[in-house]
């Protein structure tokens, strides 16, 4: 307890220091990417992390760690724009010549594929690759197959029998005209965004029909992967066949090589950046180093807002959290302010208990799990935990005394979160333990029902700026796939009545976004009455770069643009 108190004191000092950081770039104006400057091309960018992020397959990997790399290596028909501020939320044509012509009440999207774009193996990208890539989403059981792309004609059969997926009627291609037509079963207000994320990138038709794992798939972007060892490193080099076709979608990169080395503790990462042995550190900065970097290295620190949350999925299908009162108890019991302190203080995070984050489409200011609030009569915001109510709910649920294992990543911050939650769960009547596992596998481990995870600590960063990306993706019935590492609905929550309301909101968003967002706000509150998760706080991104690293540009969509870093 003394050690934890000391850590919180250190964090408080660090938060004060960080509040004085002059290089905070969250207020960057909206704008296009500056023209390429050849004078700064060359050199090797060195990134460091405690662990790799699992498979390198862009159709399967669902981590911010690798999505940050995929934006410089792979391309879809569409992509999110390079630039600054809200510009990075804009969907722009990428491998398609232009944004699609939309017809048939929003159900038909017509594209024309660019000619002359080549994969890193020298073969030209064709419409056959486009069709095969969309079928591959289902063949490899991409985690978003059932939530992002289930509206494509033929997707229902592909979800039922992935190995024989045939989207001949859903993705219609014409080699003679380089045309691509995507047919949907219903209009989807977020379809352009869904086509711009890495799961929809175009791979060669010859790409494996199962998770490629460490096998490198040819790329179209400015960089290609040269080698990958999840225990050592991931090396990216220039794609020899890349020629910039769109500065907005896929600009030329600056470094000749990008080396991502694994196995360094967060403390070692900070030291490496301080000594110019690395350009950037991936993992959260340890509490005892925040004050140091917030004062001594103030000009190398960048703090940016994120549309994201740290949350606790609770498995609604196994004890004790198959009881709604037990889940509600956890929501009442957690001290969100304490978790914010563990993360780094109020300069880096803010407590919240709504599912949709603040300043996001559909968000409503409410909290049903706070002192003075209930799910039926919520308060405007979280103020304090209510342990007495939590204890009463545990007792009423009949689950008191049951064992609960909390699965967390094994980095310092996540382990501290786990230890804190252990004390909370013990205080309200459970027998809690913490189970830290490698960050390389934790995210997929907590998705698979075979592992019988009761509760975990995880994070969610937006895929695209729409309410469906939180509520439908994380808590929709279609996102729960038992016995799969790609089951992003980690709570295993399926409420068909709420699913129907989500479908209505998605359809309504095509014609009346304001009404749709009002409905999403109501769905948010209805879901949280069931409490399949406990939302803790919304974070900010703290990037610490070396003094030799220039041209830091932050994407609200994918975080720092790795390909635009300059070391020469």
LINBELDA-V377505 format. One record per residue. RES is the residue in three letters. SS is DSSP state (helix for helix, strand for strand, loop for the rest). Layout:
# LINBELDA-V377505
RES/SS
RES/SS
This chain:
# LINBELDA-V377505
UNK/loop
UNK/helix
UNK/helix
UNK/helix
UNK/helix
UNK/helix
UNK/helix
UNK/helix
UNK/helix
UNK/helix
UNK/helix
UNK/helix
UNK/helix
UNK/helix
UNK/helix
UNK/helix
UNK/helix
UNK/helix
UNK/loop
UNK/loop
UNK/loop
UNK/loop
UNK/loop
UNK/loop
UNK/loop
UNK/loop
UNK/loop
UNK/loop
UNK/loop
UNK/loop
UNK/strand
UNK/strand
UNK/loop
UNK/loop
UNK/loop
UNK/loop
UNK/loop
UNK/helix
UNK/helix
UNK/helix
UNK/loop
UNK/loop
UNK/loop
UNK/strand
UNK/strand
UNK/strand
UNK/strand
UNK/strand
UNK/strand
UNK/loop
UNK/loop
UNK/loop
UNK/loop
UNK/loop
UNK/loop
UNK/loop
UNK/loop
UNK/loop
UNK/loop
UNK/loop
UNK/loop
UNK/loop
UNK/loop
UNK/helix
UNK/helix
UNK/helix
UNK/helix
UNK/helix
UNK/helix
UNK/helix
UNK/loop
UNK/loop
UNK/loop
UNK/loop
UNK/loop
UNK/loop
UNK/loop
UNK/strand
UNK/strand
UNK/strand
UNK/loop
UNK/loop
UNK/strand
UNK/strand
UNK/helix
UNK/helix
UNK/helix
UNK/helix
UNK/helix
UNK/loop
UNK/strand
UNK/strand
UNK/strand
UNK/loop
UNK/loop
UNK/strand
UNK/loop
UNK/loop
UNK/loop
UNK/loop
UNK/strand
UNK/strand
UNK/strand
UNK/helix
UNK/helix
UNK/helix
UNK/loop
UNK/strand
UNK/strand
UNK/strand
UNK/strand
UNK/strand
UNK/strand
UNK/loop
UNK/loop
UNK/loop
UNK/loop
UNK/strand
UNK/loop
UNK/loop
UNK/loop
UNK/loop
UNK/loop
UNK/strand
UNK/loop
UNK/loop
UNK/helix
UNK/helix
UNK/helix
UNK/helix
UNK/helix
UNK/helix
UNK/helix
UNK/helix
UNK/helix
UNK/helix
UNK/helix
UNK/helix
UNK/helix
UNK/loop
UNK/loop
UNK/loop
UNK/loop
UNK/loop
UNK/loop
UNK/loop
UNK/loop
UNK/loop
UNK/loop
UNK/loop
UNK/loop
UNK/strand
UNK/loop
UNK/loop
UNK/helix
UNK/helix
UNK/helix
UNK/helix
UNK/helix
UNK/helix
UNK/loop
UNK/helix
UNK/helix
UNK/helix
UNK/loop
UNK/loop
UNK/loop
UNK/loop
UNK/loop
UNK/loop
UNK/strand
UNK/strand
UNK/strand
UNK/strand
UNK/loop
UNK/loop
UNK/loop
UNK/loop
UNK/strand
UNK/strand
UNK/strand
UNK/strand
UNK/strand
UNK/strand
UNK/loop
UNK/loop
UNK/loop
UNK/loop
UNK/loop
UNK/loop
UNK/helix
UNK/helix
UNK/helix
UNK/helix
UNK/loop
UNK/loop
UNK/loop
UNK/helix
UNK/helix
UNK/helix
UNK/loop
UNK/loop
UNK/loop
UNK/loop
UNK/loop
UNK/loop
UNK/loop
UNK/loop
UNK/loop
UNK/loop
UNK/loop
UNK/loop
UNK/loop
UNK/loop
UNK/loop
UNK/loop
UNK/loop
UNK/loop
UNK/loop
UNK/loop
UNK/loop
UNK/loop
UNK/strand
UNK/strand
UNK/strand
UNK/strand
UNK/strand
UNK/strand
UNK/strand
UNK/loop
UNK/loop
UNK/loop
UNK/strand
UNK/strand
UNK/strand
UNK/strand
UNK/strand
UNK/strand
UNK/loop
UNK/loop
UNK/loop
UNK/loop
UNK/loop
UNK/loop
UNK/loop
UNK/strand
UNK/loop
UNK/loop
UNK/loop
UNK/strand
UNK/loop
UNK/loop
UNK/loop
UNK/loop
UNK/loop
UNK/loop
UNK/strand
UNK/strand
UNK/strand
UNK/strand
UNK/strand
UNK/strand
UNK/loop
UNK/loop
UNK/loop
UNK/helix
UNK/helix
UNK/helix
UNK/helix
UNK/helix
UNK/helix
UNK/helix
UNK/helix
UNK/helix
UNK/loop
UNK/loop
UNK/loop
UNK/loop
UNK/loop
UNK/strand
UNK/strand
UNK/loop
UNK/loop
UNK/loop
UNK/loop
UNK/loop
UNK/helix
UNK/helix
UNK/helix
UNK/helix
UNK/helix
UNK/helix
UNK/helix
UNK/helix
UNK/helix
UNK/loop
UNK/loop
UNK/helix
UNK/helix
UNK/helix
UNK/strand
UNK/strand
UNK/strand
UNK/strand
UNK/strand
UNK/loop
UNK/loop
UNK/strand
UNK/strand
UNK/strand
UNK/strand
UNK/strand
UNK/strand
UNK/strand
UNK/loop
UNK/loop
UNK/loop
UNK/loop
UNK/loop
UNK/loop
UNK/loop
UNK/loop
UNK/loop
UNK/helix
UNK/helix
UNK/helix
UNK/helix
UNK/helix
UNK/helix
UNK/helix
UNK/helix
UNK/helix
UNK/helix
UNK/loop
UNK/loop
UNK/helix
UNK/helix
UNK/helix
UNK/helix
UNK/helix
UNK/helix
UNK/helix
UNK/helix
UNK/loop
UNK/loop
UNK/loop
UNK/loop
UNK/loop
UNK/strand
UNK/strand
UNK/strand
UNK/loop
UNK/loop
UNK/loop
UNK/loop
UNK/loop
UNK/loop
UNK/loop
UNK/loop
UNK/loop
UNK/loop
UNK/loop
UNK/loop
UNK/loop
UNK/loop
UNK/loop
UNK/strand
UNK/loop
UNK/loop
UNK/loop
UNK/loop
UNK/loop
UNK/loop
UNK/loop
UNK/loop
UNK/loop
UNK/loop
UNK/loop
UNK/strand
UNK/loop
UNK/loop
UNK/loop
UNK/loop
UNK/loop
UNK/loop
UNK/loop
UNK/helix
UNK/helix
UNK/helix
UNK/helix
UNK/helix
UNK/helix
UNK/helix
UNK/helix
UNK/helix
UNK/helix
UNK/helix
UNK/loop
UNK/loop
UNK/loop
UNK/loop
UNK/loop
UNK/strand
UNK/strand
UNK/strand
UNK/strand
UNK/strand
UNK/strand
UNK/strand
UNK/loop
UNK/loop
UNK/helix
UNK/helix
UNK/helix
UNK/helix
UNK/helix
UNK/helix
UNK/helix
UNK/helix
UNK/helix
UNK/helix
UNK/helix
UNK/helix
UNK/helix
UNK/helix
UNK/helix
UNK/helix
UNK/loop
UNK/loop
UNK/loop
UNK/strand
UNK/strand
UNK/strand
UNK/strand
UNK/strand
UNK/strand
UNK/strand
UNK/loop
UNK/helix
UNK/helix
UNK/helix
UNK/helix
UNK/helix
UNK/helix
UNK/helix
UNK/loop
UNK/loop
UNK/loop
UNK/helix
UNK/helix
UNK/helix
UNK/loop
UNK/loop
UNK/loop
UNK/strand
UNK/strand
UNK/loop
UNK/strand
UNK/strand
UNK/strand
UNK/strand
UNK/loop
UNK/loop
UNK/loop
UNK/loop
UNK/loop
UNK/helix
UNK/helix
UNK/helix
UNK/loop
UNK/helix
UNK/helix
UNK/helix
UNK/helix
UNK/helix
UNK/loop
UNK/helix
UNK/helix
UNK/helix
UNK/loop
UNK/loop
UNK/loop
UNK/loop
UNK/loop
UNK/loop
UNK/loop
UNK/loop
UNK/loop
UNK/loop
UNK/loop
UNK/loop
UNK/loop
UNK/loop
UNK/loop
UNK/loop
UNK/helix
UNK/helix
UNK/helix
UNK/helix
UNK/helix
UNK/helix
UNK/helix
UNK/helix
UNK/helix
UNK/helix
UNK/helix
UNK/helix
UNK/helix
UNK/helix
UNK/helix
UNK/helix
UNK/loop
UNK/helix
UNK/helix
UNK/helix
UNK/helix
UNK/helix
UNK/helix
UNK/helix
UNK/helix
UNK/helix
UNK/helix
UNK/helix
UNK/helix
UNK/helix
UNK/helix
UNK/helix
UNK/helix
UNK/helix
UNK/helix
UNK/loop
UNK/loop
UNK/strand
UNK/strand
UNK/strand
UNK/strand
UNK/strand
UNK/strand
UNK/strand
UNK/strand
UNK/strand
UNK/strand
UNK/strand
UNK/strand
UNK/strand
UNK/loop
UNK/loop
UNK/loop
UNK/loop
UNK/strand
UNK/loop
UNK/loop
UNK/loop
UNK/strand
UNK/strand
UNK/loop
UNK/loop
UNK/loop
UNK/strand
UNK/strand
UNK/loop
UNK/helix
UNK/helix
UNK/helix
UNK/loop
UNK/strand
UNK/loop
UNK/loop
